[in-house]
Amino acid sequence: MPVFRAQRRLYSDLAHKYSKTLRLPQTEFPKRSNYEATIKDLVPRSSQDLYKLQLEKSPIKDDVFILHDGPPYANGDLHLGHALNKILKDFINRFNLMMGKQVYYKPGWDCHGLPIELKALETINKKLKKDASMTLSVKEIRDMARNHATKTVETQLESFKQFAILADFKDNYKTMNHQFEINQLKIFQKMLSRNLITRQKKPVFWGCETHTALAEGELEYNDKHRSTAAYLSFPLVEMTDELKHLLKDLESPSVLIWTSTPWTIASNRAISINENFTYTIIKSSEQSLIVAKELASQLLEIKPEFSETFIEIPGTMLVGSSYVNPISNETHPIIHGDHVIDNAGTGLVHTAPGHGNEDYFACLKHGMEVYSPVDNFGKYTKDVPSGFESLVGKRVLGEGGKIMLNLLEDAKMIFHVDPNYIHSYPYDWRSKKPIIIRATPQWFANVGKIKEAASKSLDDVKFTPEKGKNRLLSFIKNRNEWCISRQRSWGVPIPALYSKHDENIVLMDQESVSHIISKIDELGTDAWFEVEENVERWLPESHRGQGADFYKGKDTMDVWFDSGSSWNEIQSFIEKHDLKRDYLADVYLEGSDQHRGWFQSSLLTKIATDDASTTKAPYKNIITHGFTLDEKGQKMSKSIGNTILPENVIQGKNGLPALGVDGIRLWAAQADYTSDMAIGPKILKHVGDSLKKIRITFSFLLGNLNDIKPEEIVEYDNLRPIDKYALSKLVKLNEEILEQYRVFNYNRVIQLLNYHLNTELSATYFDIVKDRLYTDKVDGLSRRAVQSVLLEIHQTYISILSPVLPIVTQEVWDFTLPWIKENQPSPFLKGCKKLDSRYKNSELEAEFDSIWKIKDEVKLLAEQGRKNDKTIRNSLETDVVVNISGKDTGLENIMQKHAQYLADYLLVSHVHINKPLPDSLAYHYSNSVLIDGTTVTVSVVPSSESKCPRCWKYTSVSAEDLCQRCDEVLNE
């Protein structure tokens, strides 16, 4: 035992003596990023400064890459969805910059609209402790809304910067900017010139809390909405001769309708039937009711006291008859309606043209006037018919609805009431309250005239994911009109002048709109909202002197028209630089909800203003992403308390790991953005682990490249097989990752990179070549060959990681030898790494695949000795014996070809091929396996030599002596 201890002490002393002769990695590259240094230095240099530099270094070219920023709403703080959106866009921009293109990206903000107006009013209301909206002028409300939007943009802008976004945030666009508003008005004027703008009194979605018309894109559907549905009867008072004859034996027949909106009965103007259906009578002792024959049995289940008759009434026989509303005593006609179905309800439809689009079109064919006695607040007005006076001033979705049911009950019109009818119903996305459909005079864009051209233009657009195309197409094809007017103060005015003597006389033509736009250009949009008894200055030459006869309209444009006009920003840039392009933007990227929002409004305004012969979508690619969920798969919500702020991910607050700027970017890349994405502490810990491995890899590369010079790079032909193998795998990785970048598949980029980093580098190449790096002659061919390969890996990894992790790669760049950087301050300006095509060597990869199968067996056997028998501490203290059955096999040829380096590949001290096992072994572990069709017996045995005190391989004659390789290195 004392002798053994003495030997160990001697070996330890020798190892310490020789440790100073090893060339271990040396670099000042930090193990962790420094948040303050990142924000103050690295982010500006790699983002804002770089953006300006790449645009200014040469004239703008036709192929400049343009990603058009869908403007986030200037209301509230940023959330993870904002971060995801901006970071995904940045991946795209940075990849194109790395590929040698110039990039134009102008951040934008959507600044008008109701939420901002309400937020501004909320602030002043809290201050004054009362509702100030009724006492403030439009100018005052607009000033407050503008101030709120301005402050929000400033706050969001600073937050966006911390995500390392490649952009000049000072060069941004805001929909409330003067020139933007002028350009938007010119788009409106162009649409007017093409007869696409009309004013009609039609049913529109109406927000009772927000007091304005709403577009389809501003609705959210509640699948569990609860309504009171009712079956109601209306007595027939006049029948066609055929019907009168058929029903001559029945006393006072009535028609039966079903409705989920009983509150609209005051607005009833007709009952629609389908003249292609057959109707019948269901009877009780007191009533005879006309219903669709197909639905009679269902109605009898509701009212068993009724029975079916065998009377069959052709639908055509009903058309032309009339009925009475027992409450108002008004008589109305029975008409045909294509929208009437016979698989639900009664086959007869209560028709109120002021409260439904199908009703509106059905009545329009018969010249019926639109009627809607409901005000902006969703309350009945004094225009209700006689008999409904008790409803005046009551909310239709509240107390008014209850009073209506009492009136119907008193009039004996109720057949059946279902107070808990659950169905899908539209809600105002802002107030989260149910909306109503109400007829008001509104301005519409005629989508029907352009939707065919809009749909066709999408044939030239690539969608990611592909299903997005059908979704956008369905929204366009199912839309005929777009209500573009809103009854709010904060927005771009609709340039209409109305006669004080007849509200139906509206002055809006090319002359008047041109004049109004010129005045707004001179005075600003606020001037339009000033109170003026005489509007002379707004009148065109042809109407001079009539200023006292007109007044300015108060409607503003839908905010989707605002943001949908933003392609004008790109067009202005293209015209300024006289660029020749087939399309405006290369990419539009937003959340999947924007198919019905920004993607659609952008397309419609663009197609509406294009010449018929050159209609093109404003984008070449549409990319959509999902939304963020917590780790349980729940949607993030403040009410649930599961939201995560981006800065908490970056700085490590609220129990989250501090991942830094690149950490939140790596999360965005690792997630599959084409569907909803989960995030939470566990997921972020995995992200942090991945980022740590990347930094460690770069640290290893930098530490081993600190002394190589350009003239010392080893030619490919002089590299060892393992070096060539590493380069072959590298070129394959580079090609695959570049292709994934091209198709916007970032999670696959990270998957490929993680596999290569962990399997091909850390667990294979790095492990094998550390011995050559640390112990071979410093300037010898062996070490320089490895460094030459590491240099290729270093530059390739910087190239493929820079779009995702620009902070890490810029930091690595700062610690890279100057000659490697070629005097470029950023890896983006040096461009994408191009690898020699000679590197690709599938034959060599196949050879190593066979070798790795043997290595896997060696690992298993060595692990058995290490864990079970405690006989093996380190694989270097072992030799491997490989016996291959048969002669001249492909596997044996491979082993003989690589025999010189097999010990390095397998991380052992010696490899013996087709030799018997030595006698009297302290241990041996063997196994026979089938490799490439050949039976191979792999054995792990103790090494036959002693451990070298310098390189630790068991290749020395004695423990006191250096191995031959180390002796030559030290004594040259």
DAPEUR-V408733 format. One line per field, one symbol per residue. ss: DSSP state (h for helix, s for strand, l for the rest). A space follows every 10 residues. Layout:
BEGIN
ss=???
END
This chain:
BEGIN
ss=lhhhhhhhhh hhhhhhhhhl llllllllll llllhhhhhh hhhhhhlhhh hhhhhhllll llllssssll lssllllllh hhhhhhhhhh hhhhhhhhll llsslllsss lllhhhhhhh hhhhhhhhll lllllllhhh hhhhhhhhhh hhhhhhhhhh hlllllllll llsslllhhh hhhhhhhhhh hhhlllssss ssssssslll lssslhhhss ssssssssss ssssssssll hhhhhhllll lllssssssl lhhhhhhlls sssllllsss sssllllsss sshhhhhhhh hhllllssll llsshhhhll lsssslllls ssssssllll lllllllsss slllllhhhh hhhhllllll lllsllllss llllllllhh hlllslllhh hhhhhhhhhh lllsssssss ssssssssll lllslsssss ssssssllll hhhhhhhhhh lsssllhhhh hhhhhhhlll ssslssllll llslllsssl lllllssllh hhhhhhhhhh hhhlhhhhll lllllhhhll hhhlllhhhs sslllsslhh hhhhllhhhh hhhhhhllll llllssssss shhhhllhhh hhhhhhhhhl lhhhllllss sssssllssl llllslllll lllllhhhhh hllllllllh hhhhhhhhhh llllllssll hhhhhhhhhh hhhhhhhhhh hhhllllllh hhlllhhhll hhhhhhhhhh hhhhhhhhhh hhlllhhhhh hhhhhhhhhh hhhhhhhhhh hhhhhlllll hhhhhhhhhh hhhhhhhhhh hllllhhhhh hhhhlllhhh hlllllhhhh llllllhhhl lhhhhhhhhh hhhhhhhhhh hhhhhhhlll llllhhhsss sssslllllh hhhhhhhlhh hhhhhhllls ssslllllll lllsssssss sllsssssss sslllsllll lllllsllll lllhhhhhhh hl
END
